[in-house]
Structure formats: structure tokens, C-alpha cells
């Protein structure tokens, strides 16, 4: 019997469900995971799962109030981030 006053554990979504939740394709979410630009995820028994709270937090990083608003953070595209390298001119 479940106690009515007990707190529920965080809802976990597999990649296809998480992608739909964010309005992305599953492949885009997989690329974000590969490049380290996506939401926090967990591996349970070899399966990738996302907590709904983590998906909401990641999406909120891109919140802006206008096109002129730089926002507090940036959600990068699902591609490898360029490392800043300084080369000596020789």
C-alpha cells in the first residue's frame, strides 16, 4: 500500500520520451549527450534516463525575455564545441 503523504521519486524518461518533452528529435538529444552540451542524464542498468527536473532546468537556461536579451546562459547546438586555442605566430 502506498502512503498518500509520501513523496514521489523523480520521474525518469528514456531518450525518446525526453526528446519529445523538449520538442527535439531523439537523435539531437543523443548528439547533445555525446558532445556534453545537453541536459544531465543517468545510466541505470545500461539505459540512459533523464529526470524531468533536469530537462526543465536545462531548457530554462535558454530563457530570454526579448531578442535583445543576452540571457543568463546559452544552450549550445548539438555539435562539438570549439576549444579556444592560442597559437604563437612564428
N, C-alpha and C positions, 0 to 999 in steps of 0.2 A: 504494500500500500504506500502510495506517495503522500508525503506530508504537504498539505496545501500552503504552509508557510515557508517551506524550503525554497532556496534559490535554485534556479535552473542553471546548469552549466552553460558556457558559451556555445552558441550554435556554430557548428563547423560545416563548411561547404567544400565539396570537391571542386576541382578546377572548372568543369563546365558550368556548374551552378554559380560559382564565384564570378566567372566571366559574365554570365547573364545578369547577375546582380549589379555589376559595374557597367554593363552595356558595352562590353568588349567581346571579341571573339576569344575562344579558348586558346587559340594559337598565340594571340597577342599577349595574353596573360602568361603563357608559358615562356615567351620571349622576355617579358619583364622579369620573371623569376630567374632566367638564365643570366641576364645582364645585371641583375641586382638593382633594378630600377622600380620594382613592383612592391606590392604590399608584403608584409611579414607573413610567412607561411610556416606550417609544421609538417613533419613527416611522421605518420603513425602507421607502423607496420608496412613501410614502403609506399604508403599512399600519401599524396600531398593534400593537405586540407588548409583552409583559411577560416579564421574566426571572423564572424560578421563585423565585430567591433574593429578589427584590424583593417578590413576592407573599407569601412566607413571612415576611419582615421586617415588612411592613405588617400582616399578620394577627396577628403576635406582639405588636404594640403594644397590642392589646386583651386580652392575657392577664391573668387575675386568679386568685387562689387561693381567694377566697370572695366572697359577695355584699357583705360589708362592706369588702373590699379596694378602695381607690380606684384601684389600678393605677398604673403609671408614666406612662401616656399614654391618650388616648381616641381611638377610631375614631368619627368623626362620621357621622351618617346621610348618605345621598346627597341632600343638598339644600344650597342656598346658605347659607353661614354668615352669621349676623347680625354686622354690623360694630358695634362699640361706639361710640356717638356720644354726646357730651355736648352738651346743649342748654342755652343760657342762658335762664333764666326771665325774660321781660321783660314 
